[in-house]
């Protein structure tokens, strides 16, 4: 920004925001990423182009939350000749353009604006809204211009993190790509996530070099990751609190043919099923600037059988259809050494089991180790998965390709069971997590493949509690069929 400039975007996210014509925008990520300035600057530029046709509102859940934003708007808009009406919280520009600041807490508040013709809407700190309904209702007031936009700023870590993550982050975590939604009448709606990081706000870092240090003091490790790194997968209270997109997700690369490969699967029919394909790193390997340690697991493909129109609902495919789908996803020359499958799929009820029906088509599995929590000093499946995520000296022992988007979507947001904190909440969308657990408990190595022990063989007697939990799990899976 030159000495004669009132305001200019910083290179990177702010500049991208100013150029972006997409109707729905989420601008944000880390704290201190220049979100508020970007929004105010975007509207300053836009009013200059639209003139009196520009009639916009910036919303906060409560008006006191807008105090700093309004103070900053004075520094940018007064030099432009705009006049601020304090009683109405409204800027009027020489062109006749108007910009107001208003509270928006509920659907009832959104209904107050349905008769207005707004050219644009800004929502500051959209993560404060646990439900997107009030914000979505504002589309009914944006009319009169094909260039109308709904621009939201947000950081991960608030009550609205999950819906913002699902809408903007999960489809394309890297951001800066237009996401297309087909509407019921066939037309398309476009949205985009523009990520911003604190290191891209050079003006703030120059003015307040201690800001980053203070962010390390805000609370839990998950909240620090959310605010400092802009990590939408960091969830306070998350079961896998050591998950990190930056650490555990890698760009796809060509796997060497010599790497041992296997499958893991959690069965579901009325509920989703999950199939994952894994490769084992035989020796320390460098790929795309990362060092993968010996023995690490790499998830390179997945198939999540869920109904896109209903949350946590399956496709109701038969065992034969699922088996054929697995074969269709595996190249003919791919050497899948073995597979581990949800023990519920081996249950026989007057006919061949699901596992046997899939085996008839050539898709063979052995019974997965379903030990969820530890006993007698041994580690349970969740502990083993946590240890692999944690890794050795900060280097994980498990990774997934960035193309495994359902894993990236579901794993970070899973919570503890409220009655058994050491276990995962099974009422959540836990099917992929179960399948990951089967994979890490498979004891498959790059040098040997362990085969299914003889029927009825158990290395040690299970406890009553383990039998009870396994029966509950089997019953749930049978109900899903």
C-alpha positions as CSV (number, residue, x, y, z in Angstrom):
1,X,0.0,0.0,0.0
2,X,1.5,3.3,-1.0
3,X,1.5,6.5,1.1
4,X,-1.2,8.0,-1.1
5,X,-3.5,4.9,-0.9
6,X,-6.4,4.8,1.5
7,X,-6.5,1.0,1.3
8,X,-5.1,-1.7,-0.9
9,X,-5.4,-5.4,-0.7
10,X,-2.3,-7.4,0.4
11,X,-1.0,-9.9,-2.1
12,X,-2.6,-13.3,-1.7
13,X,-6.0,-14.0,-0.2
14,X,-7.2,-10.3,0.0
15,X,-6.3,-9.7,-3.6
16,X,-8.1,-13.0,-4.5
17,X,-11.2,-11.9,-2.6
18,X,-11.3,-8.5,-4.5
19,X,-11.2,-10.2,-7.9
20,X,-13.6,-13.1,-7.0
21,X,-17.0,-12.9,-8.7
22,X,-18.4,-16.1,-7.1
23,X,-21.8,-15.6,-5.5
24,X,-21.1,-17.3,-2.2
25,X,-17.7,-16.9,-0.6
26,X,-16.1,-18.1,2.6
27,X,-13.0,-16.0,3.4
28,X,-10.9,-17.0,6.3
29,X,-9.0,-19.6,8.2
30,X,-6.4,-18.5,10.7
31,X,-6.9,-15.7,13.1
32,X,-5.2,-12.5,12.0
33,X,-5.6,-13.4,8.3
34,X,-6.9,-10.0,7.3
35,X,-10.6,-11.1,6.9
36,X,-12.3,-8.0,8.2
37,X,-10.1,-5.7,6.1
38,X,-10.7,-7.8,3.1
39,X,-14.5,-7.6,3.5
40,X,-14.5,-3.8,4.1
41,X,-12.1,-3.3,1.1
42,X,-14.2,-5.5,-1.2
43,X,-17.3,-3.4,-0.5
44,X,-15.4,-0.1,-0.9
45,X,-14.3,-1.2,-4.4
46,X,-17.7,-2.6,-5.3
47,X,-19.7,0.5,-4.3
48,X,-17.4,2.5,-6.6
49,X,-18.4,0.3,-9.5
50,X,-22.1,-0.1,-8.7
51,X,-22.9,3.4,-7.4
52,X,-26.3,3.9,-5.9
53,X,-27.2,0.3,-7.0
54,X,-24.9,-0.9,-4.1
55,X,-27.1,-1.5,-1.1
56,X,-25.3,-3.8,1.3
57,X,-25.4,-5.0,4.9
58,X,-22.7,-6.5,7.1
59,X,-24.2,-8.7,9.8
60,X,-22.9,-9.8,13.2
61,X,-24.8,-12.0,15.6
62,X,-24.9,-9.1,18.1
63,X,-24.1,-5.5,17.4
64,X,-21.5,-5.0,20.2
65,X,-19.4,-7.6,18.3
66,X,-19.3,-5.1,15.4
67,X,-17.6,-2.3,17.3
68,X,-14.1,-2.9,16.1
69,X,-15.3,-3.5,12.5
70,X,-17.2,-0.2,12.5
71,X,-14.2,1.6,13.9
72,X,-12.0,0.2,11.1
73,X,-14.6,1.1,8.5
74,X,-14.2,4.8,9.6
75,X,-10.5,4.6,8.7
76,X,-11.3,3.3,5.2
77,X,-14.6,5.0,4.2
78,X,-14.2,8.5,5.6
79,X,-11.4,9.4,3.2
80,X,-13.7,8.3,0.4
81,X,-16.1,11.0,1.3
82,X,-18.7,8.7,2.9
83,X,-20.9,9.9,5.7
84,X,-21.7,7.7,8.7
85,X,-25.1,8.0,10.4
86,X,-24.4,6.8,13.9
87,X,-28.1,6.2,14.9
88,X,-28.7,4.0,11.9
89,X,-25.2,2.4,11.7
90,X,-25.1,3.3,8.0
91,X,-22.5,4.6,5.6
92,X,-23.7,6.7,2.6
93,X,-21.1,7.2,-0.2
94,X,-21.0,10.2,-2.6
95,X,-22.2,7.8,-5.3
96,X,-25.4,7.1,-3.4
97,X,-24.2,3.7,-2.3
98,X,-25.3,2.5,1.1
99,X,-23.7,0.1,3.6
100,X,-25.3,-0.8,6.9
101,X,-24.3,-2.8,10.0
102,X,-27.0,-4.9,11.5
103,X,-27.5,-7.8,14.1
104,X,-28.6,-11.2,12.8
105,X,-29.2,-13.9,15.4
106,X,-32.1,-16.0,14.2
107,X,-34.5,-16.9,11.3
108,X,-36.9,-14.3,12.7
109,X,-34.2,-11.6,12.2
110,X,-33.5,-12.8,8.7
111,X,-37.2,-12.5,7.9
112,X,-37.1,-8.7,8.6
113,X,-35.0,-8.2,5.4
114,X,-37.1,-10.3,3.0
115,X,-38.8,-7.3,1.5
116,X,-35.6,-5.4,0.8
117,X,-33.4,-5.3,-2.3
118,X,-29.9,-5.9,-1.2
119,X,-27.1,-6.0,-3.7
120,X,-24.6,-7.7,-1.4
121,X,-24.4,-9.2,2.1
122,X,-21.4,-9.7,4.4
123,X,-21.5,-11.9,7.4
124,X,-18.6,-11.3,9.8
125,X,-17.6,-14.3,11.9
126,X,-20.0,-16.8,10.4
127,X,-18.6,-19.5,12.7
128,X,-20.6,-18.0,15.5
129,X,-23.8,-19.4,13.9
130,X,-24.4,-23.0,14.9
131,X,-27.0,-23.3,12.2
132,X,-26.7,-21.8,8.6
133,X,-30.5,-21.3,8.3
134,X,-30.5,-17.5,9.1
135,X,-27.7,-16.9,6.6
136,X,-29.2,-19.0,3.9
137,X,-32.5,-17.1,4.3
138,X,-30.7,-13.9,3.3
139,X,-30.5,-15.1,-0.3
140,X,-34.2,-14.1,-0.6
141,X,-33.2,-10.5,0.0
142,X,-30.2,-10.4,-2.5
143,X,-31.8,-9.3,-5.7
144,X,-31.7,-6.8,-8.4
145,X,-28.2,-7.6,-9.6
146,X,-26.6,-10.7,-11.2
147,X,-23.4,-9.7,-9.4
148,X,-24.9,-10.0,-5.9
149,X,-22.7,-11.8,-3.4
150,X,-22.9,-13.4,0.1
151,X,-19.5,-13.1,1.6
152,X,-18.8,-14.8,4.9
153,X,-15.7,-14.5,7.1
154,X,-14.9,-17.2,9.7
155,X,-12.3,-19.0,11.7
156,X,-12.5,-22.7,12.6
157,X,-13.2,-23.4,16.2
158,X,-16.7,-21.9,16.7
159,X,-20.1,-23.5,16.9
160,X,-20.6,-23.2,13.2
161,X,-17.3,-25.1,12.3
162,X,-19.0,-28.3,11.2
163,X,-21.4,-26.9,8.7
164,X,-18.9,-24.4,7.3
165,X,-16.3,-27.3,7.0
166,X,-18.8,-29.5,5.2
167,X,-20.0,-26.8,2.9
168,X,-16.7,-25.1,1.9
169,X,-13.7,-27.1,3.2
170,X,-14.6,-30.8,2.7
171,X,-15.2,-30.7,-1.1
172,X,-11.8,-29.2,-1.7
173,X,-9.6,-28.6,1.4
174,X,-6.9,-26.6,-0.4
175,X,-9.5,-23.9,-1.3
176,X,-9.5,-21.4,-4.2
177,X,-11.6,-23.7,-6.4
178,X,-15.1,-23.0,-7.5
179,X,-17.5,-25.6,-6.0
180,X,-20.7,-26.2,-8.1
181,X,-24.0,-27.2,-6.6
182,X,-26.9,-28.3,-8.8
183,X,-30.2,-26.8,-7.6
184,X,-33.5,-28.7,-7.7
185,X,-34.6,-26.9,-10.9
186,X,-31.4,-27.8,-12.7
187,X,-29.5,-24.5,-12.5
188,X,-26.2,-24.3,-10.8
189,X,-25.0,-22.4,-7.7
190,X,-21.3,-21.6,-7.2
191,X,-19.4,-21.1,-4.0
192,X,-15.7,-20.9,-3.1
193,X,-13.5,-21.0,0.0
194,X,-10.6,-18.5,0.0
195,X,-8.2,-19.6,2.8
196,X,-6.1,-16.9,4.6
197,X,-3.2,-17.5,7.0
198,X,-1.7,-15.2,9.5
199,X,1.7,-15.3,7.7
200,X,0.0,-13.7,4.7
201,X,-1.0,-10.7,6.8
202,X,2.3,-9.0,6.7
203,X,1.0,-5.7,7.9
204,X,-0.3,-7.2,11.2
205,X,2.9,-9.2,11.8
206,X,4.9,-6.0,11.3
207,X,2.6,-4.0,13.6
208,X,2.2,-6.7,16.3
209,X,5.0,-9.3,16.1
210,X,3.9,-10.9,19.3
211,X,0.4,-11.8,18.1
212,X,1.4,-15.3,17.0
213,X,2.9,-16.0,20.5
214,X,-0.3,-15.0,22.1
215,X,-2.3,-17.4,19.9
216,X,-0.4,-20.3,21.5
217,X,-2.0,-19.4,24.8
218,X,-5.6,-19.5,23.8
219,X,-6.4,-23.0,25.1
220,X,-6.3,-26.6,23.9
221,X,-4.0,-27.9,21.2
222,X,-6.9,-28.3,18.9
223,X,-8.0,-24.6,19.4
224,X,-4.4,-23.5,18.8
225,X,-4.3,-25.4,15.5
226,X,-7.7,-24.0,14.5
227,X,-6.8,-20.4,15.2
228,X,-3.1,-20.4,14.3
229,X,-3.1,-22.7,11.3
230,X,-6.7,-22.2,10.2
231,X,-7.1,-26.0,10.4
232,X,-10.8,-26.9,9.9
233,X,-10.2,-30.5,11.0
234,X,-9.0,-29.4,14.5
235,X,-12.0,-30.0,16.7
236,X,-12.1,-29.4,20.5
237,X,-13.2,-32.6,22.2
238,X,-12.4,-34.6,19.1
239,X,-11.7,-38.3,19.6
240,X,-8.7,-38.2,17.3
241,X,-7.3,-34.9,18.7
242,X,-3.9,-35.6,17.1
243,X,-5.3,-35.6,13.5
244,X,-3.8,-32.9,11.3
245,X,-4.5,-32.4,7.7
246,X,-1.0,-31.0,7.2
247,X,0.6,-34.1,8.7
248,X,-1.6,-36.9,7.6
249,X,-2.8,-36.0,4.2
250,X,-0.4,-36.3,1.2
251,X,-0.8,-35.6,-2.5
252,X,-1.2,-38.8,-4.6
253,X,1.9,-40.4,-6.0
254,X,2.6,-43.5,-8.0
255,X,3.0,-46.4,-5.6
256,X,5.9,-48.8,-6.3
257,X,4.7,-52.2,-7.4
258,X,6.9,-53.9,-4.7
259,X,4.8,-52.3,-1.8
260,X,2.5,-54.7,-0.1
261,X,-1.1,-53.8,-0.6
262,X,-4.3,-54.8,1.3
263,X,-7.9,-53.8,1.8
264,X,-10.0,-53.2,4.9
265,X,-13.7,-52.9,5.0
266,X,-16.6,-52.1,7.4
267,X,-19.9,-53.6,6.2
268,X,-23.1,-51.7,5.9
269,X,-26.3,-51.8,3.8
270,X,-28.9,-49.6,5.3
271,X,-26.0,-47.7,6.9
272,X,-22.9,-46.8,4.9
273,X,-20.1,-49.3,4.2
274,X,-16.4,-48.3,3.8
275,X,-13.7,-49.9,1.8
276,X,-10.1,-48.7,2.1
277,X,-7.0,-49.7,0.1
278,X,-3.6,-49.5,1.8
279,X,0.0,-49.8,1.0
280,X,2.9,-50.5,3.4
281,X,6.1,-48.5,3.2
282,X,8.8,-51.2,3.2
283,X,11.7,-48.8,3.8
284,X,12.1,-45.1,4.6
285,X,11.0,-43.3,1.4
286,X,10.9,-39.7,0.3
287,X,7.9,-38.6,-1.8
288,X,6.9,-35.0,-2.7
289,X,9.2,-33.5,-0.1
290,X,8.0,-35.8,2.7
291,X,9.8,-38.7,4.4
292,X,7.6,-41.7,4.9
293,X,9.0,-44.0,7.6
294,X,9.4,-47.7,7.3
295,X,6.2,-49.6,8.2
296,X,3.9,-46.6,7.7
297,X,0.5,-47.2,6.1
298,X,-0.7,-45.2,3.1
299,X,-4.4,-45.1,2.3
300,X,-4.4,-44.6,-1.5
301,X,-8.0,-45.4,-2.4
302,X,-11.4,-45.5,-0.8
303,X,-15.0,-46.3,-1.5
304,X,-17.6,-45.0,0.9
305,X,-21.0,-46.4,0.2
306,X,-23.3,-43.6,1.5
307,X,-26.4,-42.0,0.2
308,X,-25.6,-38.5,-0.8
309,X,-29.1,-37.3,0.0
310,X,-29.3,-38.6,3.5
311,X,-26.7,-38.2,6.3
312,X,-25.3,-41.5,7.6
313,X,-27.4,-43.6,5.3
314,X,-26.3,-46.5,3.1
315,X,-26.8,-47.5,-0.5
316,X,-28.5,-50.8,0.3
317,X,-26.4,-52.8,-2.1
318,X,-26.2,-56.6,-2.0
319,X,-23.0,-58.3,-1.1
320,X,-22.5,-59.3,-4.7
321,X,-22.9,-55.7,-5.9
322,X,-20.4,-54.5,-3.3
323,X,-17.9,-57.2,-4.4
324,X,-18.3,-56.2,-8.0
325,X,-17.8,-52.6,-7.1
326,X,-14.6,-53.5,-5.4
327,X,-13.3,-55.4,-8.4
328,X,-14.3,-52.5,-10.7
329,X,-12.1,-50.2,-8.6
330,X,-9.0,-52.5,-8.7
331,X,-6.9,-52.6,-11.8
332,X,-6.5,-56.2,-13.1
333,X,-2.7,-56.2,-12.4
334,X,-3.0,-54.8,-8.9
335,X,-1.7,-57.3,-6.3
336,X,-4.0,-57.1,-3.3
337,X,-2.5,-59.6,-0.9
338,X,-5.3,-59.9,1.6
339,X,-8.1,-58.0,3.3
340,X,-9.8,-57.6,6.7
341,X,-13.5,-57.3,7.1
342,X,-16.0,-56.3,9.8
343,X,-16.6,-59.5,11.9
344,X,-20.4,-58.9,11.6
345,X,-20.1,-59.8,7.9
346,X,-19.1,-63.4,8.8
347,X,-22.3,-64.0,10.7
348,X,-24.4,-66.9,9.2
349,X,-28.2,-66.7,9.6
350,X,-29.7,-69.6,7.6
351,X,-27.5,-69.1,4.6
352,X,-24.0,-68.0,3.4
353,X,-22.5,-65.0,5.2
354,X,-21.8,-61.7,3.5
355,X,-18.1,-62.5,3.5
356,X,-18.7,-65.9,1.8
357,X,-21.0,-64.3,-0.9
358,X,-18.3,-61.7,-1.7
359,X,-15.6,-64.5,-1.8
360,X,-17.6,-66.3,-4.5
361,X,-16.8,-63.3,-6.8
362,X,-13.1,-63.4,-5.9
363,X,-13.2,-60.7,-3.2
364,X,-11.8,-62.5,-0.2
365,X,-11.4,-61.1,3.4
366,X,-10.4,-62.5,6.7
367,X,-12.1,-61.6,10.0
368,X,-10.9,-58.3,11.3
369,X,-9.7,-57.8,14.9
370,X,-12.6,-55.9,16.4
371,X,-10.9,-55.0,19.7
372,X,-12.0,-51.4,20.3
373,X,-10.4,-50.6,23.7
374,X,-7.5,-52.2,25.5
375,X,-7.5,-54.9,28.1
376,X,-4.9,-56.9,30.2
377,X,-2.3,-54.3,29.3
378,X,-2.8,-54.8,25.6
379,X,-3.6,-51.9,23.3
380,X,-7.1,-51.7,21.7
381,X,-7.8,-50.7,18.1
382,X,-8.4,-47.0,18.9
383,X,-5.1,-46.8,20.9
384,X,-3.2,-48.4,18.0
385,X,-4.8,-45.9,15.6
386,X,-4.0,-43.0,17.9
387,X,-0.4,-44.1,18.1
388,X,0.0,-44.4,14.4
389,X,-1.5,-40.9,14.0
390,X,0.9,-39.6,16.6
391,X,3.9,-41.4,15.1
392,X,7.5,-41.2,16.2
393,X,9.0,-37.8,17.1
394,X,6.2,-36.1,15.2
395,X,6.4,-38.2,12.1
396,X,3.1,-40.1,11.6
397,X,3.0,-43.8,10.8
398,X,-0.3,-43.5,8.8
399,X,-1.3,-41.3,5.9
400,X,-4.0,-40.9,3.3
401,X,-4.1,-39.5,-0.2
402,X,-5.9,-36.2,-0.5
403,X,-8.3,-38.0,-2.8
404,X,-9.7,-39.9,0.2
405,X,-12.1,-37.1,1.0
406,X,-14.6,-39.1,3.0
407,X,-11.9,-40.0,5.5
408,X,-10.8,-36.4,5.7
409,X,-14.4,-35.3,6.2
410,X,-15.5,-37.8,8.9
411,X,-12.4,-38.7,11.0
412,X,-11.6,-35.3,12.5
413,X,-15.1,-34.5,13.8
414,X,-15.8,-37.8,15.7
415,X,-16.4,-37.4,19.4
416,X,-16.0,-39.5,22.6
417,X,-18.8,-41.8,23.8
418,X,-20.5,-39.8,26.6
419,X,-20.8,-43.0,28.7
420,X,-17.5,-44.6,27.8
421,X,-15.0,-41.8,27.2
422,X,-12.3,-44.3,26.2
423,X,-14.4,-45.3,23.2
424,X,-15.8,-43.6,20.2
425,X,-19.4,-42.4,20.0
426,X,-21.0,-45.1,17.8
427,X,-24.0,-43.0,17.1
428,X,-21.8,-40.8,14.9
429,X,-20.7,-41.4,11.3
430,X,-18.0,-43.9,12.5
431,X,-18.0,-46.4,9.6
432,X,-14.7,-45.1,8.1
433,X,-13.1,-44.9,11.5
434,X,-14.0,-48.6,12.2
435,X,-12.5,-49.6,8.9
436,X,-9.3,-47.6,9.7
437,X,-9.2,-49.5,13.0
438,X,-9.5,-52.8,11.2
439,X,-6.5,-51.8,9.0
440,X,-4.2,-50.9,11.8
441,X,-5.1,-54.0,13.8
442,X,-4.5,-56.3,10.8
443,X,-0.9,-57.0,11.8
444,X,-0.1,-57.2,8.1
445,X,3.5,-56.4,7.4
446,X,5.5,-55.8,4.3
447,X,7.3,-59.1,4.8
448,X,4.5,-61.5,5.7
449,X,0.8,-61.9,5.6
450,X,-0.9,-63.3,8.7
451,X,-3.6,-65.7,7.8
452,X,-6.9,-66.3,9.6
453,X,-6.5,-68.6,12.6
454,X,-8.5,-71.8,12.8
455,X,-12.2,-71.4,13.5
456,X,-12.9,-71.0,17.2
457,X,-9.3,-70.3,18.1
458,X,-8.9,-67.3,20.5
459,X,-5.4,-66.3,21.9
460,X,-7.1,-65.3,25.2
461,X,-10.6,-65.2,26.7
462,X,-12.5,-62.0,26.2
463,X,-13.9,-60.2,29.2
464,X,-17.7,-60.1,29.8
465,X,-17.6,-56.4,28.9
466,X,-15.9,-57.1,25.5
467,X,-18.5,-59.8,24.7
468,X,-21.3,-57.4,25.6
469,X,-19.9,-54.7,23.4
470,X,-19.2,-57.0,20.5
471,X,-22.8,-58.4,20.7
472,X,-24.1,-54.8,20.6
473,X,-21.9,-54.1,17.5
474,X,-23.0,-57.3,15.8
475,X,-26.6,-56.5,16.5
476,X,-26.3,-52.9,15.1
477,X,-24.6,-54.2,11.9
478,X,-27.3,-56.9,11.5
479,X,-30.0,-54.2,11.8
480,X,-28.2,-52.3,9.1
481,X,-28.6,-55.2,6.7
